[in-house]
């Protein structure tokens, strides 16, 4: 005779392993609530710090833009040598202060004050070293050296600029041409030829190349910028046309 199946055991075998709801752990909502209750203030404080940092950077950027606009307006208003000097002194270290000093150097050169112009060009050389005006400063200094009677230094400076690959081709070609006119005056025919070839290699379509061809052919140009050391070279004093400039 078979033993009857125990009803209790049968129910236990048929029923799944049920876990009471109390033992299943807190729900996601309860976990989030507990986290916010414990760390909510820290989260809010962190968000406030981030927001203040963003706002602070925005304010600083705005103030910097306003300051730059003021500097540009002041530069535009500096339309006399006295105002340019005052602007350069007040904004020492700013790029436009260097541009103002470069204008003063050009004016000194144009007025025949070569020694003063040399000092001004040298004073802005470092400030404008990494700008497109770097070659312009070198050219102005070299021409001012000629005007100041320092011919050997001037020719060295002109040759260095002519050979400077990082400088603007326009300034390099002009420097080589001025040097070629000096060589022609001194009767250094071979140097004239080499400099003429150098200018042609730089930019055969430039006006300096056309003048160099005439020099290479032995023709003099009385109106050339470097023909008279004591007179300002009109081709050398270049009008600066920068944002905010006059």
Backbone torsions as a table, in degrees:
resi	resn	phi	psi	omega
1	UNK	NA	131.2	-179.1
2	UNK	-79.7	148.3	-178.5
3	UNK	-81.4	130.4	-179.4
4	UNK	-62.5	144.6	-178.5
5	UNK	-69.7	134.1	179.4
6	UNK	-69.6	119.3	-177.5
7	UNK	-59.6	-34.9	-178.6
8	UNK	-68.6	-45.3	179.1
9	UNK	-63.9	-38.2	-179.6
10	UNK	-63.5	-41.9	178.3
11	UNK	-66.2	-36.3	-179.8
12	UNK	-68.7	-35.6	-179.0
13	UNK	-73.3	-36.5	-177.6
14	UNK	-78.0	-27.9	-176.6
15	UNK	-80.0	142.2	177.1
16	UNK	-72.3	167.3	178.5
17	UNK	-74.5	87.5	-178.4
18	UNK	-81.0	135.3	177.6
19	UNK	-108.3	129.0	179.8
20	UNK	-56.3	146.1	-179.3
21	UNK	-56.9	-33.4	-178.7
22	UNK	-65.3	-28.8	-176.5
23	UNK	-90.3	-0.7	-176.8
24	UNK	-80.4	-8.8	179.9
25	UNK	90.4	165.8	-177.7
26	UNK	-70.4	152.8	178.3
27	UNK	-75.3	171.1	179.1
28	UNK	-60.5	-40.5	179.2
29	UNK	-62.3	-40.6	179.3
30	UNK	-67.2	-39.2	179.3
31	UNK	-64.5	-44.4	178.7
32	UNK	-63.3	-41.0	178.7
33	UNK	-61.7	-44.9	-180.0
34	UNK	-65.0	-40.9	178.3
35	UNK	-61.9	-46.7	-179.0
36	UNK	-64.1	-37.0	178.7
37	UNK	-64.4	-35.3	-177.2
38	UNK	-86.7	-38.7	-172.9
39	UNK	-119.0	6.6	-175.8
40	UNK	-56.8	-42.7	-179.0
41	UNK	-63.9	-38.9	179.1
42	UNK	-66.0	-39.6	178.9
43	UNK	-63.7	-45.6	179.0
44	UNK	-61.8	-43.3	179.7
45	UNK	-61.8	-40.9	178.8
46	UNK	-64.2	-41.4	178.3
47	UNK	-63.8	-38.8	179.0
48	UNK	-64.3	-41.8	179.2
49	UNK	-62.1	-45.2	179.5
50	UNK	-63.0	-43.0	179.8
51	UNK	-63.1	-42.7	178.8
52	UNK	-64.6	-37.3	178.5
53	UNK	-64.4	-41.7	178.7
54	UNK	-64.4	-45.4	179.0
55	UNK	-63.7	-39.6	179.8
56	UNK	-62.1	-43.6	178.3
57	UNK	-63.8	-39.1	178.1
58	UNK	-63.5	-41.0	178.2
59	UNK	-65.1	-42.7	179.6
60	UNK	-63.5	-42.2	178.4
61	UNK	-62.9	-40.6	-179.9
62	UNK	-64.7	-44.0	180.0
63	UNK	-64.4	-39.6	178.9
64	UNK	-64.7	-40.3	178.5
65	UNK	-65.0	-39.6	178.6
66	UNK	-65.8	-40.7	178.8
67	UNK	-63.7	-42.4	179.3
68	UNK	-63.7	-39.7	178.8
69	UNK	-63.8	-38.5	178.2
70	UNK	-64.8	-41.3	179.2
71	UNK	-63.2	-41.9	179.7
72	UNK	-65.2	-39.7	177.9
73	UNK	-65.3	-39.6	178.7
74	UNK	-65.2	-38.1	178.3
75	UNK	-66.0	-42.1	180.0
76	UNK	-63.5	-30.5	-178.9
77	UNK	-81.9	-13.4	-178.3
78	UNK	-81.9	80.6	-173.8
79	UNK	-105.6	15.8	174.4
80	UNK	-135.8	158.4	178.3
81	UNK	-55.8	-39.0	-179.7
82	UNK	-64.3	-43.2	179.5
83	UNK	-68.5	-36.0	177.2
84	UNK	-63.9	-41.2	177.5
85	UNK	-62.5	-44.5	179.9
86	UNK	-64.0	-40.7	179.3
87	UNK	-64.5	-46.1	-179.0
88	UNK	-61.6	-36.9	179.2
89	UNK	-71.4	-40.7	-177.2
90	UNK	-71.5	-32.5	-176.3
91	UNK	-110.4	33.0	-178.2
92	UNK	-51.6	129.9	-179.3
93	UNK	97.1	-20.3	177.9
94	UNK	-78.6	148.5	-178.6
95	UNK	-57.9	-41.0	-179.4
96	UNK	-69.1	-24.8	173.7
97	UNK	-65.8	-37.3	175.7
98	UNK	-65.7	-39.4	178.5
99	UNK	-65.1	-40.4	178.0
100	UNK	-61.6	-43.5	178.9
101	UNK	-65.7	-33.9	177.1
102	UNK	-65.2	-39.1	176.3
103	UNK	-64.0	-40.1	177.8
104	UNK	-63.9	-38.3	177.2
105	UNK	-63.7	-42.7	177.7
106	UNK	-60.8	-41.6	-178.9
107	UNK	-67.4	-38.5	177.4
108	UNK	-64.3	-40.8	178.6
109	UNK	-65.0	-43.9	-179.1
110	UNK	-63.5	-28.2	179.6
111	UNK	-87.0	1.1	178.2
112	UNK	84.4	12.8	179.7
113	UNK	-96.0	74.0	-174.2
114	UNK	-59.9	-46.2	-177.6
115	UNK	-61.9	-42.8	178.2
116	UNK	-64.0	-41.5	-179.9
117	UNK	-62.8	-40.7	178.3
118	UNK	-57.2	-47.7	-179.6
119	UNK	-61.2	-39.7	-179.7
120	UNK	-69.1	-42.1	177.4
121	UNK	-61.5	-42.2	-179.0
122	UNK	-67.9	-31.0	-178.4
123	UNK	-69.8	-24.4	-178.4
124	UNK	-104.9	-1.9	-175.4
125	UNK	-58.6	-43.8	-177.7
126	UNK	-70.4	-42.1	-177.3
127	UNK	-63.9	-35.2	-177.8
128	UNK	-102.1	14.3	-174.0
129	UNK	-61.2	-37.0	-176.0
130	UNK	-101.7	27.8	179.5
131	UNK	-120.1	166.5	176.7
132	UNK	-62.6	-13.5	-179.6
133	UNK	-85.9	-1.7	-178.0
134	UNK	-58.3	-46.5	178.0
135	UNK	-65.6	-34.2	178.0
136	UNK	-62.5	-41.0	178.2
137	UNK	-64.6	-44.0	-179.7
138	UNK	-62.1	-41.8	179.6
139	UNK	-64.8	-44.9	178.7
140	UNK	-60.9	-41.9	179.7
141	UNK	-63.3	-43.8	-179.0
142	UNK	-61.7	-43.3	179.6
143	UNK	-68.1	-34.9	177.6
144	UNK	-68.5	-34.6	175.3
145	UNK	-61.8	-41.5	175.7
146	UNK	-60.0	-45.3	-178.5
147	UNK	-64.9	-31.3	-179.6
148	UNK	-82.9	1.1	178.0
149	UNK	85.5	13.1	-179.5
150	UNK	-102.8	66.6	-170.6
151	UNK	-62.0	-42.9	-177.4
152	UNK	-63.3	-44.0	178.2
153	UNK	-64.8	-38.9	-178.9
154	UNK	-62.9	-45.5	-179.0
155	UNK	-65.3	-37.4	176.4
156	UNK	-63.3	-43.3	179.8
157	UNK	-65.1	-39.4	178.7
158	UNK	-65.1	-42.2	179.5
159	UNK	-66.2	-39.3	178.8
160	UNK	-62.8	-41.4	178.9
161	UNK	-68.1	-41.8	179.1
162	UNK	-60.0	-31.2	-177.9
163	UNK	-93.0	-2.6	-173.9
164	UNK	-82.8	104.2	-174.8
165	UNK	-65.7	-25.9	-177.3
166	UNK	-81.5	-11.3	-178.9
167	UNK	-83.2	162.4	177.5
168	UNK	-61.7	138.5	-179.9
169	UNK	-59.9	-35.3	-179.2
170	UNK	-61.3	-43.9	179.7
171	UNK	-71.1	-37.8	179.2
172	UNK	-64.1	-44.0	-179.5
173	UNK	-64.9	-40.7	179.4
174	UNK	-65.0	-42.0	178.6
175	UNK	-60.5	-43.7	179.9
176	UNK	-64.2	-37.9	179.4
177	UNK	-65.9	-46.4	178.0
178	UNK	-58.2	-40.2	179.0
179	UNK	-66.5	-37.2	179.8
180	UNK	-65.5	-38.4	178.2
181	UNK	-65.5	-35.5	176.4
182	UNK	-65.0	-42.5	-179.5
183	UNK	-65.8	-38.8	179.3
184	UNK	-64.8	-42.6	179.1
185	UNK	-60.7	-36.0	-179.1
186	UNK	-84.8	-1.6	179.1
187	UNK	79.0	19.7	-179.6
188	UNK	-90.7	77.2	-172.5
189	UNK	-60.3	-43.4	-178.2
190	UNK	-63.4	-39.7	178.3
191	UNK	-65.5	-37.9	177.1
192	UNK	-60.0	-45.4	-179.4
193	UNK	-61.9	-44.9	-178.6
194	UNK	-64.4	-41.2	179.9
195	UNK	-68.6	-37.5	176.9
196	UNK	-62.6	-42.9	177.0
197	UNK	-62.9	-40.1	179.9
198	UNK	-62.0	-42.8	179.6
199	UNK	-65.3	-41.0	179.2
200	UNK	-63.0	-36.6	178.5
201	UNK	-69.7	-33.6	179.1
202	UNK	-67.4	-55.7	-175.8
203	UNK	-159.6	92.5	-176.5
204	UNK	-65.9	-14.3	-178.5
205	UNK	-95.5	-1.9	-177.3
206	UNK	-76.8	154.4	177.3
207	UNK	-62.8	-26.3	178.3
208	UNK	-69.1	-32.7	177.5
209	UNK	-67.0	-40.4	178.5
210	UNK	-63.3	-41.9	177.4
211	UNK	-66.9	-36.8	-179.9
212	UNK	-64.3	-35.8	177.4
213	UNK	-61.3	-40.7	178.4
214	UNK	-66.6	-39.0	177.8
215	UNK	-63.8	-43.3	-179.7
216	UNK	-63.2	-27.1	178.4
217	UNK	-84.9	0.7	177.5
218	UNK	88.2	11.0	178.8
219	UNK	-93.7	133.6	179.9
220	UNK	-89.6	153.5	178.5
221	UNK	-122.2	96.1	-177.8
222	UNK	-59.0	-27.7	-177.5
223	UNK	-90.7	6.4	-179.2
224	UNK	-61.3	145.3	-175.3
225	UNK	-57.3	-32.7	-175.5
226	UNK	-96.9	9.6	-174.6
227	UNK	-66.8	-35.5	-179.6
228	UNK	-119.5	110.6	-175.8
229	UNK	-65.7	-32.9	-174.9
230	UNK	-82.0	-9.7	-179.9
231	UNK	-105.2	147.1	178.6
232	UNK	-65.9	139.4	179.6
233	UNK	-85.9	111.7	-175.6
234	UNK	-62.7	-35.3	-178.9
235	UNK	-71.1	-19.4	-175.2
236	UNK	-87.6	-31.7	-178.9
237	UNK	-82.1	96.5	-173.7
238	UNK	-94.9	131.3	177.6
239	UNK	-66.4	124.6	178.9
240	UNK	-81.4	127.7	-178.2
241	UNK	-126.2	81.9	-178.0
242	UNK	-116.4	162.8	178.4
243	UNK	-56.5	127.4	179.8
244	UNK	87.7	-1.9	-176.8
245	UNK	-76.8	165.0	178.3
246	UNK	-101.7	NA	NA
